[in-house]
Amino acid sequence: MKRAVTLAELKAGGYRPSSVREEMRTNLLRLLAAEHGTRELFAGLLGYDETVLPEIENAVLAGHHMVLLGERGQAKSRLIRALVGLLDEAVPAVEGCEIHDDPFSPVCAVCRRRAAAQGGDLGFFTRETMVKPFADAAFALKDGQISEIVESEFGFHVIRLTGIKPGSVKTFEQVRPEVEA
């Protein structure tokens, strides 16, 4: 699968920024649904299957902070190294940014200026590609209108609708390769 390079490609691919806790939870749920569960993730931790590991799984699923206490030994270190396996291999960052800023909401002044210079234009999008409060406000606007302040999980937004592109229905011939695959 080709890795997204631009912000537009990220959005088109359905990428949604998430916190480390959300990322770990999502990946743990994926592992738990798999045939082998977390056995491979926690391989090498002997004697913890019935005690510590279920508590760790519950803590990750609930998004809790974890403090690992115990005697000297390698179990805590192995456990922490295993938990890193719940993180995504790569996360998008603004190219050339010293702090590897989040492209959806940069905190770096240089990256914010770069985003402002590009106008903050999201291009065309469908209702499903945006979070509900943003989508509801955007799709209630008429061409050229500016919204009131909209609050979403990503912050506060003012939306200016610069164009409407009507939806279209693809013919069977256009989707035949996808259907037959």
C-alpha contacts under 8 A as a table, 3 or more apart, distances in Angstrom:
res1	aa1	res2	aa2	distance
4	A	7	L	7.80
4	A	9	E	5.31
4	A	10	L	5.53
4	A	13	G	7.72
5	V	9	E	6.51
5	V	10	L	7.38
6	T	9	E	5.16
6	T	10	L	6.39
7	L	10	L	5.03
7	L	11	K	6.27
7	L	103	P	6.80
7	L	104	F	7.71
8	A	11	K	5.15
8	A	12	A	6.02
8	A	122	L	7.23
8	A	123	G	7.66
9	E	12	A	4.97
9	E	13	G	5.97
10	L	13	G	5.13
10	L	14	G	6.47
10	L	15	Y	5.39
11	K	14	G	5.17
11	K	15	Y	5.65
11	K	16	R	7.59
11	K	129	T	7.19
12	A	15	Y	7.61
12	A	129	T	7.61
14	G	129	T	6.40
17	P	102	D	8.00
17	P	104	F	7.33
18	S	21	R	7.96
18	S	22	E	5.84
18	S	23	E	6.16
19	S	22	E	5.17
19	S	23	E	6.14
20	V	23	E	5.00
20	V	24	M	6.08
20	V	87	L	7.36
21	R	24	M	5.19
21	R	25	R	6.08
21	R	60	V	7.15
21	R	63	G	5.64
22	E	25	R	5.04
22	E	26	T	6.05
22	E	63	G	7.37
23	E	26	T	5.24
23	E	27	N	6.19
23	E	86	L	7.48
23	E	87	L	6.28
23	E	88	D	7.12
24	M	27	N	5.21
24	M	28	L	5.97
24	M	60	V	6.83
24	M	86	L	4.95
24	M	87	L	5.61
25	R	28	L	5.08
25	R	29	L	6.12
25	R	60	V	5.77
25	R	61	L	5.11
25	R	62	A	7.91
25	R	63	G	7.26
25	R	86	L	7.87
26	T	29	L	5.21
26	T	30	R	6.32
27	N	30	R	5.00
27	N	31	L	6.25
27	N	86	L	5.60
27	N	87	L	7.19
27	N	88	D	7.83
28	L	31	L	4.96
28	L	32	L	6.07
28	L	38	T	7.81
28	L	57	E	7.70
28	L	60	V	7.76
28	L	61	L	7.50
28	L	86	L	6.31
29	L	32	L	5.08
29	L	33	A	6.20
29	L	61	L	7.78
30	R	33	A	5.26
30	R	34	A	6.42
31	L	34	A	5.08
31	L	36	H	7.66
31	L	37	G	5.07
31	L	38	T	5.98
32	L	35	E	7.74
32	L	36	H	7.66
32	L	37	G	4.30
32	L	38	T	6.20
33	A	37	G	6.44
34	A	37	G	5.28
36	H	39	R	5.96
36	H	40	E	7.17
37	G	40	E	7.51
38	T	41	L	5.09
38	T	42	F	6.20
39	R	42	F	5.48
39	R	43	A	5.81
40	E	43	A	5.02
41	L	82	A	5.91
41	L	83	L	7.77
41	L	85	G	6.80
42	F	45	L	5.90
42	F	79	L	7.10
42	F	82	A	5.96
43	A	46	L	7.83
44	G	78	R	7.84
45	L	48	Y	6.50
45	L	75	A	6.52
45	L	78	R	7.14
45	L	79	L	7.43
46	L	49	D	7.31
47	G	50	E	7.63
48	Y	51	T	5.27
48	Y	52	V	5.15
48	Y	53	L	5.84
49	D	52	V	6.68
49	D	53	L	5.52
49	D	54	P	7.14
50	E	53	L	6.77
50	E	54	P	6.65
51	T	54	P	6.26
51	T	55	E	6.93
52	V	55	E	5.26
52	V	56	I	6.21
53	L	56	I	4.96
53	L	57	E	6.10
54	P	57	E	5.05
54	P	58	N	6.15
55	E	58	N	5.06
55	E	59	A	6.11
56	I	59	A	5.04
56	I	60	V	6.21
57	E	60	V	5.23
57	E	61	L	6.13
58	N	61	L	5.08
58	N	62	A	6.03
59	A	62	A	5.14
59	A	63	G	5.96
59	A	64	H	5.05
59	A	65	H	7.43
59	A	66	M	7.23
60	V	63	G	5.00
60	V	64	H	6.22
61	L	64	H	7.87
68	L	76	K	6.63
69	L	76	K	7.86
70	G	76	K	7.76
73	G	76	K	7.23
74	Q	77	S	5.30
74	Q	78	R	6.02
75	A	78	R	5.11
75	A	79	L	5.98
76	K	79	L	5.04
76	K	80	I	6.20
77	S	80	I	5.22
77	S	81	R	6.17
78	R	81	R	5.07
78	R	82	A	6.03
79	L	82	A	5.02
79	L	83	L	6.23
80	I	83	L	5.11
80	I	84	V	6.66
81	R	84	V	5.40
81	R	85	G	7.31
82	A	85	G	5.39
82	A	86	L	7.68
83	L	86	L	5.49
83	L	87	L	7.70
84	V	87	L	5.59
85	G	88	D	7.80
88	D	91	V	6.83
92	P	102	D	6.75
92	P	103	P	6.94
93	A	97	C	7.73
93	A	100	H	4.97
93	A	101	D	5.19
93	A	102	D	5.12
93	A	103	P	5.65
94	V	97	C	5.63
94	V	100	H	5.87
94	V	101	D	5.36
94	V	102	D	6.30
94	V	103	P	5.26
94	V	111	C	7.26
95	E	100	H	7.36
96	G	100	H	7.66
97	C	100	H	5.16
97	C	101	D	6.30
97	C	108	C	7.95
97	C	110	V	8.00
97	C	111	C	7.11
98	E	101	D	7.79
99	I	108	C	7.62
101	D	105	S	7.94
101	D	106	P	5.45
101	D	107	V	6.78
101	D	108	C	6.75
101	D	111	C	7.55
102	D	105	S	5.63
102	D	106	P	5.19
102	D	107	V	7.78
103	P	106	P	5.74
105	S	154	F	7.65
106	P	109	A	7.88
106	P	111	C	5.96
106	P	112	R	5.77
107	V	111	C	7.28
107	V	112	R	6.75
108	C	111	C	5.30
108	C	112	R	6.20
109	A	112	R	5.07
109	A	113	R	6.18
110	V	113	R	5.20
110	V	114	R	6.20
111	C	114	R	4.94
111	C	115	A	6.15
112	R	115	A	5.07
112	R	116	A	6.11
113	R	116	A	4.97
113	R	117	A	6.05
114	R	117	A	5.10
114	R	118	Q	6.44
115	A	118	Q	5.14
115	A	119	G	6.50
115	A	120	G	5.75
116	A	119	G	4.90
116	A	120	G	5.70
117	A	120	G	7.67
118	Q	121	D	6.87
122	L	125	F	7.48
124	F	164	I	7.76
124	F	165	K	7.25
125	F	129	T	6.45
125	F	130	M	7.75
126	T	129	T	5.53
126	T	130	M	7.33
127	R	130	M	5.90
127	R	132	K	7.91
127	R	135	A	5.36
127	R	136	D	7.82
127	R	139	F	7.48
128	E	131	V	7.50
128	E	135	A	7.75
130	M	134	F	6.36
130	M	135	A	5.51
131	V	134	F	5.61
131	V	135	A	6.03
131	V	152	S	7.18
132	K	135	A	5.06
132	K	136	D	5.86
132	K	152	S	8.00
133	P	136	D	5.22
133	P	137	A	6.25
133	P	150	V	6.93
133	P	151	E	6.92
133	P	152	S	5.92
134	F	137	A	5.32
134	F	138	A	6.07
134	F	150	V	6.53
134	F	151	E	7.53
134	F	152	S	6.53
134	F	157	H	7.90
135	A	138	A	5.09
135	A	139	F	5.92
136	D	139	F	5.43
136	D	140	A	6.21
137	A	140	A	5.27
137	A	141	L	6.73
137	A	147	S	6.88
137	A	150	V	7.15
137	A	159	I	7.91
138	A	141	L	5.56
138	A	147	S	7.51
138	A	159	I	6.64
138	A	161	L	7.08
139	F	142	K	7.96
141	L	145	Q	5.92
141	L	146	I	7.37
141	L	147	S	7.06
141	L	161	L	6.74
142	K	145	Q	5.59
142	K	161	L	6.99
143	D	161	L	5.42
143	D	162	T	5.92
143	D	163	G	5.64
143	D	164	I	6.63
144	G	160	R	6.57
144	G	161	L	5.23
144	G	162	T	5.42
144	G	163	G	7.31
145	Q	160	R	5.84
145	Q	161	L	5.73
145	Q	162	T	7.95
146	I	158	V	7.02
146	I	159	I	5.60
146	I	160	R	4.34
146	I	161	L	6.50
147	S	150	V	7.53
147	S	158	V	5.72
147	S	159	I	5.18
147	S	160	R	6.43
148	E	158	V	6.24
148	E	159	I	7.72
149	I	156	F	6.50
149	I	157	H	5.65
149	I	158	V	5.10
149	I	159	I	7.92
150	V	156	F	5.56
150	V	157	H	5.03
150	V	158	V	6.25
150	V	159	I	7.98
151	E	154	F	7.79
151	E	155	G	5.81
151	E	156	F	4.51
151	E	157	H	6.35
152	S	155	G	5.37
152	S	156	F	6.31
152	S	157	H	7.83
161	L	164	I	7.76
170	K	174	Q	6.01
170	K	175	V	6.89
171	T	174	Q	5.25
171	T	175	V	6.71
172	F	175	V	5.25
172	F	176	R	5.70
173	E	176	R	5.08
174	Q	177	P	7.55
175	V	178	E	5.35
175	V	179	V	6.26
176	R	179	V	5.07
176	R	180	E	6.00
177	P	180	E	5.23
177	P	181	A	6.04
178	E	181	A	5.24
